[in-house]
Amino acid sequence: MGSAAKRFTTLYWPETRSLVRLALPICGAQLAQAGMSVVDVMMTGRQSPTALAAVSVGSSLWMPLMLFMTGTLMGLTPIVAHLLGGQRHDAIRPAVHQALWVALLLGVVSAALLWLIVIPIFNAMDVPADVAQTSAAYLAAVAFGMPGIALFQALRAFSDGMNHTRPVLWISLIGLSVNIPANYLLIYGGDGLVDLFGVWLPQSVQQLPALGALGCGIATAISMWTMALAMMLYTRRKHVYGAVSLWERLTPPQWAGIKELTIVGIPIGVAIFVEVTLFTLIALFIASFGEITVAAHQVALSYTTILFMLPMSLSMALTVRVGNTLGQQRRQHARLVAWNGIAVSLVTALINSALLWLTGEFVISLYTTDSEVQTLAASLLALAVFYQVSDSLQANLAGALRGYKDTRIVMVITVLSYWFVGLGGGHWLGTWGAFSGALGVHGYWIGLIAGLSTAALLLGWRLHRISRQR
């Protein structure tokens, strides 16, 4: 008993504190960036239904592109973590520069896609003409920010890999603080400023045009570049990055460095894209069930997404810790770090399940006063209680495997579990059903439980195997 207590206090508890210390700022940064989307929806919704619809439809196109870029550039985090753990500081700068080249390319390509293909997509989706035109203008503005957000994500991956996660929190808050007033000014124009400050404002200010969704897109692009420039300035000025000398001289594109990043990063980007499309497709499938079902689904999903921020942040921190330890050639300790992180994620999941159980009805009442929506959303949250464990475990198992730079198998497992088991099984249960007939939206949520549980089991097997091998 004394030996177990000593092992906990000398090994597991210090490692847990290091993991949580890395994860909490990441969680804050994720919440701040999610807050920008919330602000966009709230402000455009008050301006006009068309503006809200345009931003909602447009976000469904640019967000997956951004998340794919983010996932691909996340491949830099384990690379930097390995190099830092091995004290190979001279190799970090060229690795980061290759990521910046890749980020710039991804940003420009994403911008071009948003400029060129959105109208054909809207025509294929039969989006109403006024919404399509407004959304296209919104996306054209957002496109200018895509290279900026890509550069920010590359520098964020570098900073995370260096064990410095707090700067991303502060810079994300800066981005949010820029986004809110820029949104207000550009969406509502002079009329909005008069409502806020009064008629004493100069006539030139009062006559500023209300740009609606277009203004929201411009504000989003401004926020993206603000975060990119702030991250560049921070990594140049702060002494904690001094050993790397990141901005001393620019390394030209090198195929070996770009190849390593893409081999590690693209599977992460694909896995994130698969996860995003899973929820997007479920939302499309249940649209035929009626507005009550759609509203209840969105309410339940919104709350569970907020709770998932902490397990996801632990996953990103676990990638850093495992990568650092492997870079130090401490393979046995890396195994301990990985499975200790999984244990922490299990505790987090149990806390989330308890929060859902205890606060679900109250939180639902904050979203809606409709009794039908409340009842249905509560039944969905009851199912969500059960998948918190599998969701948290699969995210952190994937995070530990990223620390091993093992991302291709994770991608395959994600595709099989999410699309075939989760989406396929959920669609079968929801539309055709088993013994008791079609289960509707509950069938899709049961499919989510099955898909996430399958992913957790397969990723657990993969981590057990690869951590023993190495």
KEZA-125704 format. One line per 8 residues: number of its first residue (from 1); their letters; for each residue x, y, z of C-alpha. Coordinates in steps of 0.001 Angstrom, whole numbers, plus 524288, in hexadecimal, padded with zeros to 5 digits. Layout:
N
NUM = a = X Y Z ~ ...
***
This chain:
470
1 = mgsaakrf = 80000 80000 80000 ~ 80B06 80944 80396 ~ 81206 80630 7F6D2 ~ 805CD 80965 7EEE8 ~ 80406 81642 7F638 ~ 81237 819CE 7F3FD ~ 8110F 81698 7E586 ~ 80509 81F37 7E48F
9 = ttlywpet = 80B64 82ADF 7EB5A ~ 8186B 829CD 7E438 ~ 813EC 825F0 7D698 ~ 80584 82716 7D3A3 ~ 801F8 83364 7DB23 ~ 80D30 83BDD 7D5C8 ~ 80A0E 8371D 7C813 ~ 7FBA1 83A27 7CA0A
17 = rslvrlal = 7FED4 847E9 7CE85 ~ 8078B 84A20 7C2A0 ~ 7FCEB 8453D 7B996 ~ 7F23C 84D9F 7BF9B ~ 7FB2D 8598D 7BFD0 ~ 7FCE3 8581E 7B121 ~ 7EE9D 854F1 7AE6A ~ 7E785 85FE4 7B591
25 = picgaqla = 7ECC1 86B1F 7AD29 ~ 7E9B2 86312 7A0FA ~ 7DBCD 86169 7A5EB ~ 7DA91 87008 7A830 ~ 7DFA2 872C4 79A77 ~ 7D5E0 86927 79495 ~ 7CAB6 86FAD 79BDB ~ 7CF2F 87D38 79778
33 = qagmsvvd = 7CFB9 878F3 78945 ~ 7C26A 87264 78A71 ~ 7BD8C 87F39 79030 ~ 7C05B 885EF 7833A ~ 7B6AC 87CFD 77C63 ~ 7ACA5 87F8D 786FB ~ 7AE6A 88E46 7854E ~ 7ACF0 88D06 77685
41 = vmmtgrqs = 7A010 885B2 777F4 ~ 79A95 88EBC 78261 ~ 79DD2 89B67 77B5B ~ 799BF 8975C 76DAC ~ 78D50 89164 77334 ~ 7897A 89EAA 778A8 ~ 78C89 8A55E 76BBB ~ 783E1 89D0F 762D9
49 = ptalaavs = 77F9A 88EFC 7607B ~ 78657 88F3A 75339 ~ 79343 89349 75955 ~ 79221 88893 7638B ~ 78F01 87E55 7593F ~ 79A53 88317 750C8 ~ 7A41E 88231 75BEB ~ 79EFD 874E5 7602B
57 = vgsslwmp = 79FC0 86F42 75279 ~ 7ACEA 875AA 74FF1 ~ 7B2A5 8708E 75CAF ~ 7AF43 862BA 75891 ~ 7B8CF 86495 74D42 ~ 7C44B 86C0F 752EF ~ 7C4A8 86581 76047 ~ 7C7C5 857D4 75AF3
65 = lmlfmtgt = 7D289 85DD5 75297 ~ 7D83B 864C3 75E61 ~ 7D76A 8588B 766D2 ~ 7DE43 8507E 75C5B ~ 7E929 85AA3 75BFB ~ 7E9C1 85AC1 76AD3 ~ 7EAA6 84BF6 76B92 ~ 7F540 84B50 7613B
73 = lmgltpiv = 7FD5E 855B7 7680C ~ 7FB66 84EDD 77520 ~ 80516 84512 76FC6 ~ 80F8A 84F0D 77359 ~ 80C9F 84D9F 781EE ~ 81207 83FB9 783BE ~ 81D6C 842EA 77AAC ~ 8215F 84E99 78308
81 = ahllggqr = 81EA6 8471A 78F9F ~ 827C9 83C18 78B71 ~ 8327A 845AD 7878F ~ 83100 84D5E 7942E ~ 83178 84109 79C77 ~ 83E05 83D14 79588 ~ 843E6 84ABA 79765 ~ 8451F 84C3F 7889C
89 = hdairpav = 841CC 85AB8 788A1 ~ 84910 85D66 77BEF ~ 83FAA 85472 7748C ~ 8334B 85AFC 779A1 ~ 83473 867A1 771D8 ~ 8350D 86135 76449 ~ 829F3 85806 76818 ~ 82165 86396 76BE6
97 = hqalwval = 824F1 86AF1 75F7E ~ 82098 85F5F 75743 ~ 813A3 85FAD 75E97 ~ 81259 86E33 75BA7 ~ 8146F 86B91 74D20 ~ 80A29 860DE 74D91 ~ 800FE 869D5 75530 ~ 80271 874A1 74B2E
105 = llgvvsaa = 7FF8F 86B26 74017 ~ 7F3B4 86558 74706 ~ 7EEA3 872F0 74A3F ~ 7EFB8 877BB 73C43 ~ 7E979 86B5F 736B7 ~ 7DE52 86C57 74090 ~ 7DC2E 87A8E 73D08 ~ 7DBD6 87734 72E93
113 = llwlivip = 7D1DF 86C72 73110 ~ 7C921 875DF 73883 ~ 7C9F3 87FA8 72D6A ~ 7C7A7 87602 72252 ~ 7BEF0 86A9B 72636 ~ 7B4B7 86FB5 72FAE ~ 7AAB2 87404 72588 ~ 7AA94 866B2 71E90
121 = ifnamdvp = 7A90D 86020 72BE1 ~ 79DCB 86911 72F91 ~ 79744 8666B 7226F ~ 79893 857C1 72499 ~ 792DC 8591E 73246 ~ 78777 86179 72D6B ~ 78AD2 86C3A 73705 ~ 78166 877CB 73551
129 = advaqtsa = 7872A 88223 72C58 ~ 7879C 88D2B 73664 ~ 78E08 8847D 740A1 ~ 797AE 87F1E 7369D ~ 79BB2 88CAC 73200 ~ 79D4A 891DA 73FD9 ~ 7A4A9 885B6 74441 ~ 7ADCB 8867C 7388F
137 = aylaavaf = 7B151 89475 73C51 ~ 7B387 8900D 74A6F ~ 7BC78 88503 745FE ~ 7C3F1 88DE1 73CBA ~ 7C760 89662 74868 ~ 7CACB 88AD8 75132 ~ 7D3BA 885AA 7466D ~ 7DD30 89101 748AB
145 = gmpgialf = 7DF2A 88C10 7568B ~ 7E1F4 87DCA 7534C ~ 7F0B5 87F83 7514C ~ 7F115 886F7 75E28 ~ 7EA2A 87C81 76610 ~ 7F2BE 87216 75FC4 ~ 7FF25 87955 763E0 ~ 7F989 87B06 77189
153 = qalrafsd = 7F6A3 86C7F 772AF ~ 80478 86901 76E5A ~ 80A71 871F9 7789C ~ 800D1 86CD6 782A1 ~ 80531 85EDE 77FC4 ~ 81346 86352 7818F ~ 81061 86A08 78E7C ~ 808A3 85E57 7938E
161 = gmnhtrpv = 813C9 85547 78FF1 ~ 81CF9 85E17 797AB ~ 81441 85C2B 7A3C6 ~ 80F50 86A2E 7A316 ~ 80084 86991 7A1E1 ~ 7FCEE 8760F 7A914 ~ 80083 87F6A 79E01 ~ 7F614 8794F 79569
169 = lwisligl = 7EBF5 87C04 79FFC ~ 7EF79 88A74 7A0F1 ~ 7F05F 88C43 79248 ~ 7E356 88559 79030 ~ 7DD5C 88EC9 799FB ~ 7E363 89A07 7924A ~ 7DD12 8948B 7860F ~ 7CFEE 893E6 78CF2
177 = svnipany = 7D16B 8A1C8 79223 ~ 7D3F7 8A68E 78440 ~ 7C912 89E5C 77E71 ~ 7BE2D 8A3B3 7871C ~ 7BF83 8B266 7843D ~ 7C345 8AFF5 77605 ~ 7B720 8A79C 77458 ~ 7AE75 8B1E5 77A7F
185 = lliyggdg = 7B409 8BD08 77268 ~ 7B3ED 8B5ED 76564 ~ 7A72A 8AE6F 766E0 ~ 79EBC 8B998 76C17 ~ 7A627 8C56C 766D0 ~ 7A302 8D33A 76B36 ~ 79551 8CFD3 76FBF ~ 79AD1 8C5FE 7794F
193 = lvdlfgvw = 7A476 8CFF1 77EA8 ~ 79985 8D9D3 7807A ~ 7917E 8CFB5 787E8 ~ 79D35 8CD16 79094 ~ 7A2F7 8DAA8 792AE ~ 7984D 8E453 78EC8 ~ 79630 8EE89 78436 ~ 7A1A4 8F726 78868
201 = lpqsvqql = 7AAB6 8EF56 77F6B ~ 7AFC8 8F689 77341 ~ 7A787 8F542 76700 ~ 7B291 8EE49 75FEF ~ 7B230 8E3A6 76A4B ~ 7A357 8E2D4 76A6D ~ 7A34B 8E095 75BC1 ~ 7AC2A 8D4A7 75C16
209 = palgalgc = 7A55F 8C9D3 75462 ~ 79FD8 8BDB5 75AFE ~ 7A688 8B285 753DB ~ 79F76 8A73B 75A69 ~ 7A557 899F3 75725 ~ 7B004 8A030 74EDF ~ 7B41C 8A83D 75AAF ~ 7B462 89BF9 762E6
217 = giataism = 7BD95 895B0 75906 ~ 7C684 8A194 75908 ~ 7C6D7 8A197 767F3 ~ 7CA31 89308 767EB ~ 7D57B 8953F 75E71 ~ 7DA8C 8A09D 766A1 ~ 7DA34 89819 772D1 ~ 7E181 88D29 76BD5
225 = wtmalamm = 7EC8C 8960C 7678F ~ 7ECDF 89CAA 774E6 ~ 7EF83 88F8D 77B5D ~ 7F9AF 88BEB 77120 ~ 80131 898B1 77287 ~ 80032 8984D 7815B ~ 805A8 88A75 78178 ~ 810C1 88E71 7787F
233 = lytrrkhv = 8141D 899E8 78141 ~ 8134A 891B7 78D9B ~ 81C0B 886CB 78890 ~ 825E2 8910C 7840B ~ 8267B 898D0 790AC ~ 8251E 88ED4 79BB6 ~ 83189 888E5 7A12A ~ 82B29 87B9D 7A385
241 = ygavslwe = 82D0B 878DA 794FD ~ 83ACD 87E61 794F4 ~ 841DA 8715E 7936F ~ 83AC4 86F43 7868B ~ 83D84 87CBD 7807C ~ 83161 87AD1 77840 ~ 831F7 887AF 770DA ~ 840C2 8888B 76F62
249 = rltppqwa = 84097 8845E 76122 ~ 8366C 87DEA 75880 ~ 838DE 87005 75410 ~ 834A1 86DD5 745E6 ~ 82B0D 862EA 742C4 ~ 83151 85595 744AE ~ 82AA8 84948 73FE2 ~ 82F45 840BD 74B47
257 = gikeltiv = 82969 849C0 75593 ~ 81CD0 84BDB 74E03 ~ 81B86 83D2E 74BCE ~ 81D00 83A33 75A5A ~ 812C6 8444C 75DF9 ~ 80900 83F9E 753DF ~ 80AFD 83143 75749 ~ 8080C 8342F 76588
265 = gipigvai = 7FE5B 83F4F 76398 ~ 7F585 83BE2 75821 ~ 7EFD2 82FD3 75EDF ~ 7EC9C 8388B 76A92 ~ 7E5FF 8423A 76177 ~ 7DE49 83762 75AE1 ~ 7DA35 831B4 76818 ~ 7D540 83EFC 76CA1
273 = fvevtlft = 7CE43 840FD 75FA7 ~ 7C7B7 833AC 76117 ~ 7C31C 83737 76EC0 ~ 7BD9A 84444 76A36 ~ 7B69B 83E46 75EA1 ~ 7B0BF 833D7 7678A ~ 7A93B 83E19 76F22 ~ 7A63B 845F4 762D4
281 = lialfias = 7A047 83A30 75BFF ~ 79864 83657 76805 ~ 792CB 84420 7686B ~ 78F03 842E4 75A15 ~ 788D4 83586 75BE7 ~ 7806A 83972 7677A ~ 77BA7 845E5 760B3 ~ 77047 83E03 75B36
289 = fgeitvaa = 76BB6 83A98 768FE ~ 76694 8485A 76B41 ~ 76A95 854E6 771F3 ~ 76851 84FCB 77FD3 ~ 771D6 8449F 77D9B ~ 77BE9 84D5A 77708 ~ 77B1E 85762 78203 ~ 77C5E 84D0E 78CB5
297 = hqvalsyt = 787E6 846D1 785BB ~ 78EEB 853E5 7848C ~ 78C87 85759 792D8 ~ 791A9 84A4A 797C7 ~ 79D35 84A90 78E75 ~ 7A0C3 85874 7924C ~ 7A199 8552A 7A0C6 ~ 7A94F 8489A 79EBF
305 = tilfmlpm = 7B2A4 84FCD 79596 ~ 7B5BD 859AC 7A03C ~ 7B869 84EC7 7A9F6 ~ 7C12B 847E4 7A010 ~ 7CA91 85376 79FD7 ~ 7D1FA 84E75 7ABC7 ~ 7D3EF 8405C 7A70C ~ 7D822 845AE 799C6
313 = slsmaltv = 7E1CF 84EEC 7A05B ~ 7E738 843BF 7A883 ~ 7E90F 83C49 79BD2 ~ 7F11E 84745 795DC ~ 7F937 84888 7A242 ~ 7FB67 839D4 7A299 ~ 80140 83A6F 794EE ~ 80B66 843FC 79A16
321 = rvgntlgq = 80EA3 83C2F 7A658 ~ 81033 82F44 79F26 ~ 8182D 835C4 79465 ~ 8213D 83C78 79E2A ~ 82395 82FC5 7A56F ~ 82652 827FB 79919 ~ 82FB0 83292 794A2 ~ 8372C 83028 7A154
329 = qrrqharl = 8382F 821BF 79D63 ~ 8305C 81DE5 7A987 ~ 82798 8141A 7A2D5 ~ 822F6 80D10 7AF07 ~ 81F89 819F1 7B597 ~ 8186F 81E5B 7A941 ~ 80F8E 8129A 7AAF0 ~ 80CDA 816DC 7B8EC
337 = vawngiav = 80A3B 824CF 7B470 ~ 800AE 82018 7AA18 ~ 7F8A7 81723 7B2C9 ~ 7F8B7 820CA 7BE09 ~ 7F2D3 82AA5 7B491 ~ 7E86C 820C2 7B0CD ~ 7E528 81EF4 7BF45 ~ 7E3E1 82DC1 7C0E0
345 = slvtalin = 7DAE1 82E39 7B501 ~ 7D26E 82393 7BB12 ~ 7D0D9 82B7D 7C78F ~ 7CD88 8377A 7BF59 ~ 7C34D 82FB4 7B7EC ~ 7BCDA 82B23 7C47A ~ 7BC35 8393B 7C938 ~ 7B618 83D57 7BC3E
353 = sallwltg = 7AC1F 8325D 7BD54 ~ 7A87E 836E8 7CAF6 ~ 7A71C 844F8 7C636 ~ 79E3A 840B1 7BB23 ~ 795DA 838C8 7C46A ~ 794BD 8436F 7CEBD ~ 793F0 84FCA 7C679 ~ 78DEC 84B19 7B9B5
361 = efvislyt = 78009 84FED 7BBEC ~ 78490 85D21 7C0FF ~ 78DCA 85F72 7B591 ~ 7836B 85B58 7ABBE ~ 77A33 86576 7B19B ~ 78459 86FF2 7AE98 ~ 783F6 86C38 7A035 ~ 7754D 86B23 79E3D
369 = tdsevqtl = 76826 86C9D 7A4FF ~ 7611E 8633F 79BCC ~ 75CAC 8578A 7A3F2 ~ 75D7D 84DDB 79896 ~ 76B58 851D8 7955A ~ 76F1B 85134 7A3C3 ~ 769AE 84377 7A565 ~ 7703C 83E21 7993F
377 = aasllala = 77D31 844DF 79C24 ~ 77D09 83F33 7A9F3 ~ 77B6A 83167 7A479 ~ 78704 833B8 79B5C ~ 78F6F 8389C 7A697 ~ 78BF6 82C1C 7ADEE ~ 79256 824B2 7A2BF ~ 79DBA 82E45 7A2A3
385 = vfyqvsds = 7A09C 82AAA 7B0C4 ~ 7A4A4 81D35 7ABF1 ~ 7ADB9 82166 7A0FE ~ 7B5B2 82B2D 7A8ED ~ 7BEFC 82047 7ACF6 ~ 7C11B 81ACF 79F4D ~ 7C21A 82878 79954 ~ 7CC4A 82D06 7A312
393 = lqanlaga = 7D3EB 8204F 7A219 ~ 7D467 82016 79346 ~ 7D8CB 82E4E 792A6 ~ 7E3DA 82C4E 79C63 ~ 7E808 81F3B 796D4 ~ 7E942 82621 789BA ~ 7F0D6 83120 79066 ~ 7FA71 8277B 79673
401 = lrgykdtr = 7FC40 820B0 7894E ~ 7FF0E 82DD7 782EC ~ 809FC 82F43 78CDA ~ 80F96 822B9 78714 ~ 80DBF 828CB 77979 ~ 80492 81D75 776B7 ~ 7F9D9 82456 76F28 ~ 7F69D 81C39 76325
409 = ivmvitvl = 7F0C8 810D1 76AB9 ~ 7E946 81AB1 77305 ~ 7E3A4 8204C 7667D ~ 7DF44 812D8 761C1 ~ 7D924 80F94 76EEB ~ 7D23B 81CBC 76F1D ~ 7CC6D 81AEE 76191 ~ 7C7B9 80D22 76482
417 = sywfvglg = 7C23C 81077 771EA ~ 7BBEA 81D87 76EBD ~ 7B699 81B8B 7611C ~ 7B3C2 80CFD 7608F ~ 7B011 809E4 76E9F ~ 7ABA2 81744 7737E ~ 7A528 81D21 7678E ~ 7A16B 81075 760AE
425 = gghwlgtw = 79C45 809FC 76CFF ~ 7957A 8165A 77179 ~ 78EF6 81837 7643C ~ 78A28 80A24 76455 ~ 784B8 80B4B 77228 ~ 77EF7 818AF 76FB7 ~ 778CA 815F3 76286 ~ 775AE 80760 76214
433 = gafsgalg = 777C5 8030C 77025 ~ 779CA 7F5ED 77670 ~ 76F43 7EE16 77D4C ~ 766BF 7F97C 78195 ~ 766F7 80153 77509 ~ 76E00 80DE7 7716C ~ 7738A 8150D 77D48 ~ 7746D 82278 776F9
441 = vhgywigl = 77E5C 82BD8 77CA3 ~ 780D5 82290 78807 ~ 785C7 81891 77E40 ~ 78FFA 82216 77962 ~ 79484 824E4 78739 ~ 79566 8165E 78A33 ~ 79D8E 8156B 77DD7 ~ 7A67F 81FEA 7835A
449 = iaglstaa = 7A841 817F1 78FC1 ~ 7AB87 80BDD 787BF ~ 7B4FD 8132E 77EE0 ~ 7BC3D 81A04 789E6 ~ 7BCFD 80D74 791C1 ~ 7C273 8061B 7860A ~ 7CCA0 810BF 7840F ~ 7D072 8104A 79276
457 = lllgwrlh = 7D23A 8017A 7923C ~ 7DA2F 8015F 785A8 ~ 7E2A2 80D00 7898D ~ 7E4EE 806CC 796E1 ~ 7E9A7 7FA7B 7901D ~ 7F278 80290 7874B ~ 7F879 80A3A 7928A ~ 7FAD0 7FDCD 79A55
465 = risrqr = 801BF 7F7BB 78EBD ~ 809F4 8034A 78A6F ~ 80E06 80757 79823 ~ 812FB 7F98B 79AD8 ~ 81A18 7F8B8 78DDF ~ 8216A 80579 78FCC
***
